[in-house]
Amino acid sequence: MCAAPGRPWGRGSGRERYVRVFEACDEDKKGYLSREDFKVAVVMLFGYKPSKVEVDSVMASVQQKNSGVLLEEFLKLISTKKAAQLHQSEVRQIFTAFDMQYRGFLTLEDFKSAFSSVAPKLPKRIIIEAFSSSPLLSHRDGK
């Protein structure tokens, strides 16, 4: 495995950290990450083992040119994945703040209440349109 004990994988800028993880997982100094190396790198950076489908997708996109994932490709893949993870986390935090009743869904009343706090001058019509067009929200109120 490619984990060096005592290394601070969680420190430094994103790019520096990603490069350190790449280098640690490229144990043979091949200049690329094999399928197994890539899986370990994802575990080190995100804390989960990627699915076969995820690894197959990554490897298929790079196998045409190389034997594995080169550093620049790795940096691009990981940066994109991290940005998506941060966006998902931000959406979850916003949803949780709006879901004041802890039901796991938002009603029109929840939506109106939240927007009256953060954007009191926003026309009610806009709030209703935003609520009506979202597939993630509950339309149980019928309003």
C-alpha positions, -999 to 999 in steps of 0.1 A, spaced: 0 0 0 10 36 -5 4 52 29 35 65 47 29 66 84 31 100 100 27 119 68 3 149 71 -19 141 41 -45 166 53 -22 196 54 -11 221 28 -29 236 -2 -52 213 -22 -27 210 -50 3 203 -27 -17 177 -8 -29 160 -41 7 159 -54 19 143 -21 -8 117 -23 0 110 -60 37 106 -52 30 83 -22 7 61 -43 31 60 -72 54 38 -51 74 24 -81 79 60 -94 63 50 -127 50 85 -133 14 74 -132 -11 57 -109 -23 22 -118 -59 12 -111 -50 0 -76 -29 31 -69 -58 53 -79 -82 35 -56 -58 40 -26 -54 77 -35 -91 82 -35 -94 65 -1 -66 88 12 -82 119 -1 -119 113 3 -122 85 29 -140 60 8 -131 32 -17 -143 42 -51 -168 19 -69 -157 -4 -98 -178 18 -121 -160 50 -109 -125 35 -114 -135 19 -147 -147 53 -159 -114 70 -149 -92 43 -163 -111 42 -196 -106 79 -200 -68 76 -196 -60 41 -208 -61 51 -245 -30 73 -240 -12 58 -209 -9 29 -187 -25 48 -159 -34 82 -145 -7 108 -150 -1 136 -124 -18 164 -143 -48 141 -151 -50 131 -114 -49 167 -103 -77 177 -127 -99 146 -117 -93 152 -79 -99 189 -81 -132 184 -99 -142 157 -75 -134 179 -45 -153 209 -60 -184 186 -64 -180 173 -29 -179 209 -15 -209 219 -36 -229 190 -23 -219 198 13 -229 234 8 -263 224 -6 -268 200 23 -261 227 48 -285 252 31 -312 225 30 -307 217 66 -310 253 76 -343 256 56 -357 223 70 -366 238 104 -390 209 113 -363 183 105 -386 164 81 -362 157 53 -382 178 29 -392 214 25 -427 227 23 -437 259 6 -441 275 40 -406 264 50 -394 280 17 -413 313 23 -400 315 59 -364 310 48 -366 335 21 -383 361 43 -352 359 65 -326 361 38 -343 381 11 -373 399 26 -379 421 -5 -379 392 -29 -414 390 -45 -436 361 -33 -442 352 -69 -405 344 -74 -403 323 -43 -434 303 -54 -419 298 -89 -386 287 -74 -404 262 -51 -426 249 -79 -397 242 -103 -375 223 -78 -377 185 -80 -361 183 -45 -389 200 -27 -422 187 -14 -454 200 -29 -476 187 -1 -490 221 7 -508 224 -26 -501 262 -25 
